[in-house]
Amino acid sequence: MTLLHMLMPLMVVLSSLIPGLIIFTLREDQIELRTLLNLSGVFIKMALVITMLIGVSQGYSYEFRLPFLPNADLTLRGDALSLQFVTLSSILWMATTIYAIGYLEGSPLRSRFFGYFSLCVSATVGLALAGNLVTFLLFYELLTLATFPLVVHRGTKAALRAGRIYLAYTLAGGTLVLLGVVLLHDIAGSPEFTIGGYLTVFETEHSASLTLAFALLIAGLGVKAALFPVHGWLPRAMVAPAPVSALLHAVAVVKAGAFGIVRVVYDVFGVDLVQNLNLMPPLLWLAAFTIIFGSVMALRQTELKKRLAYSTVSQVSYITLGVALLGPIAAIGAIAHLVHQGLMKVTLFFCAGNFAETLHVHRIQDMNGIGKRMPYTMAAFTVGALGMMGAPPIAGFITKWHLGLGALEVGQAWVLLVLVGSGLLNALYFLPLIYRGWFGLPPKAWPEDTGLGGGSPGWRETHWMLLLPTLFTAVVSILVGVLAGTSISPLAWAKLVVDLEFSL
Amino acid sequence: MNWALLSLALPLLSAFWVLLVRRAVSETILFATLVSLTAALAAFYQVQSDPVQTLLLGDWTLPLAIRFELTSLNALLMVLTATIHFLVGLYNRFSRHGSGRYSDYWPLSAVLHSALVALWLSRDLFNWYVTLELLTLVAVALVTLSGPKAYRAALGYLVLSLIASLFYLLGVALLYGEYGVLDLDRLSALAVDSANTRLALLLMVLGLMLKAALWPLYLWLPDAHANAPTAVSALLSALVVKGPLFILWLTLTQIAPVEFAQQLGLIFALFGSVALLSGAWSALRTPYLKTLVAYSTVAQLGYALITLGLLLRWQTPELATALWLFVIAHALAKVSAFLAAGEMQATFGSKELIAVRGASQSMPLAMFAFAVAGGSLIGLPPSGGFLAKWILLQPLFAEPAHWPWALAILLGTLASAAYVFRVVALAFDRYDVETELPQTDALAQWLSLLPALVVWGLALISQPLMLWLSTGANP
């Protein structure tokens, strides 16, 4: 392994960390320099990630190590699964950074915002690249810390309340993960994540401890993955600015939780051990219940962002569901959904932000006829919403298809009912929005038309930095569905991961 | 050993010098501290090749001589003491809110420095008594530097400390009467399990607990630490309470009969758990910023007490690594927290917690320092606080019977997170805050950030650090 191969994962983390730290020291009015730093970080990271993707697909491995604790080095490693998440974060970070620059134009404390924003992404890619549980834990906690200032960025009473709740949930979750990690470390040390898990040999001797550790880890990770009943922070955190919501819901936080569950089940415990310890049914039921519960709650919301937030609660649990089914086809669905949900949800939050920033439309009842004023944004919204329902050929359909097949494969046909039910509920809460947007009668006056970008429908319907990322992610959501069969799609990569995990 | 003696003597000599000359006071002391730090580093380097170095003062032989012993643990503690004195001295010299270039802070802090180094090096019960007395008197004098408002707190501190000294001395006298020696190793070889030994140790334990402000004997601490000048609060919380803890650890592991130590250990561990929660609870309730930080010391000493207790209970010397990691991590983090809190209090002109509203905007560096230090107090990875907690948690998970202790640690973690973020969240509240920003002092804020960065940087040297502590603690 050459030096470059060793340093690559570290450089991916540093490519956003260093610009972020420099941004903290900038004055508010150094806009060009800040933008330059932001964008150079984005593009350097993209270049590094693409290099690693090519490398891994050719069979190279990337690993960086630093001694830290006894039997637990700090390890950053690029394998197939971690790169799936890293790629997603990097692409969405790019879109979200551009969006945030446009969104926050002229508002105070931008250096602080972008500083923490970069830290947040650094923590996310660190967590994705983490080679063992201790490293994962480290970045998991850093992610909590880096996100908090963003959630409370507006500094209002509501923002602070949301921030405190966010902290209470995530720090408690982090402590549970810590206990789980220590417990496993006591049994087996903290070796690297291993395909098929590294705990199988301890099954007979330590089954009670292993079960407890699994429960601790899933409970702790479930907080960030917004599993019922520890999902409460997510809907409340929607008071944060739209780019932060995008970060929470698609790029970083809930994904970190879901990704952690994937890692724990596949690479720490291993499918066989989870099966033998009979840990699958509770997780499966919990995921299934959260899917339905999130959908029902979403239906009851009158505010757009809140509806989207509960929709996330439901959609992220698809990933957990796919993992809990413990079959290869469902696993493909789960890992692909990690990407698909991110793309679609980020699109939806961008759209909600566009409506709010341009016309001050926050509530669903104000959305009537908004498609005539902002056709492109509404088109993107439609793509995202249809994708969430699972309409072909958008990304979401691919996931549901594999989850359904996977459920049949392992003989859990009832899961199909959950999928269909959730699809119906999704339709119930998204179709009215689409109908209102396109066919509703526009009001005489919008709540407050800020005239961003020029104010005429079409390319000038809002600030270009808000519109462009929205359209970009919407188009990508369609592309990953249409091109699912090709070798460059997230689905193909998910198959690669699963082939390794299930040694097919 | 000569380097260690130099590190010990220099601050003391410089204190006498400035008392005589009364010129360039702060400069002299700062310079002496820096040289003392260098000497401590040299001693630390030396001890790597020769793990245990002994010196008999004045060339007498035991039992008459006073014995000094240098291990990698106390060499590290000497480095820590000198580093913190130097940093805090810089703050006191250059901050607009420091005590001034000619104040009595300088000679007093230098004496404090020497007394601490003497305490780390001594292995003799009576010599420890002398260093403890010196430490207390100087500390009380330092507290009074903030003027008449601190007199009451200082008086309370003085009275309780003198009572504590009496207890300790009584215990020492009993042991001397019983065995006729004061040297730790000699006592360790001679001591038997008798009623007198137990009584003597109990008296010493009470005195030391009172001096170290270990729960439930902590009541003097919040007042004294909160009312002292900022630089002094930092020294007191970071270093002074750790001195008696050091003696407590050595006497109980070396002299105490095993059965007695185990009984005490259980009580310590229980008290420690209570301290974690009750200290945090008080920190959550107090309306004053520096009092909050002071209560955090009470809570954090709970970790040390649990660790010491379990070490005695299970007779596992390995836990000493965790104990001293806690001490080092807490010392660094607490210096940051106190300097940041004091700087904010002075800048905003109010000691109320509510004054830090919006501080993330007006004093971002100080607030950042507080938050980073807080991260280590909570024990977030990879900070020094986390390292200590990690080592402590390992044996707790080895057997299901020990799991309740892990629960106490978990609750303590959450409780410390609650009071740290009580401050941090308030700092992000920028609704309704006056737009006119106060004049801030960048250098002072950077100085407050430095130790917090060091405590997180410990992650980079975690493996050698653990090695030094374990070899130093179990020679």
Contacts between the chains, C-beta under 8 A, distances in Angstrom:
chain1	res1	chain2	res2	distance
A	66	B	460	7.7
A	67	B	462	7.4
A	67	B	463	4.8
A	68	B	382	6.7
A	68	B	459	6.5
A	68	B	462	5.5
A	68	B	463	7.4
A	69	B	387	7.4
A	69	B	390	6.0
A	69	B	462	6.5
A	69	B	463	8.0
A	70	B	463	7.6
A	70	B	466	7.3
A	74	B	382	7.5
A	109	B	361	6.7
A	112	B	360	7.5
A	112	B	364	7.2
A	134	B	381	7.5
A	137	B	381	5.9
A	138	B	381	4.2
A	138	B	382	5.4
A	141	B	380	4.9
A	141	B	381	5.7
A	142	B	380	7.8
A	142	B	381	8.0
A	145	B	375	6.8
A	145	B	380	7.0
A	148	B	424	7.8
A	149	B	360	7.4
A	149	B	428	6.5
A	152	B	425	6.9
A	152	B	428	4.4
A	153	B	428	8.0
A	155	B	358	7.5
A	155	B	428	5.8
A	155	B	429	5.8
A	155	B	430	3.4
A	155	B	431	5.4
A	156	B	431	5.0
A	157	B	429	7.9
A	157	B	431	6.2
A	160	B	425	5.9
A	160	B	428	6.6
A	160	B	429	5.6
A	163	B	425	6.1
A	163	B	428	6.9
A	164	B	421	7.3
A	164	B	425	5.6
A	167	B	417	7.4
A	167	B	421	5.5
A	167	B	425	7.6
A	171	B	378	7.7
A	171	B	414	6.7
A	171	B	417	4.8
A	171	B	421	8.0
A	172	B	414	6.2
A	174	B	380	7.8
A	175	B	410	5.4
A	175	B	413	5.3
A	175	B	414	6.2
A	178	B	381	8.0
A	178	B	393	8.0
A	178	B	413	7.9
A	179	B	393	7.7
A	179	B	406	6.4
A	179	B	410	6.3
A	182	B	390	7.0
A	182	B	393	4.5
A	182	B	394	6.9
A	182	B	396	8.0
A	182	B	397	5.6
A	182	B	406	7.9
A	183	B	397	4.9
A	185	B	394	7.3
A	186	B	394	6.2
A	186	B	397	4.3
A	186	B	398	5.9
A	208	B	400	7.8
A	209	B	397	8.0
A	209	B	400	7.8
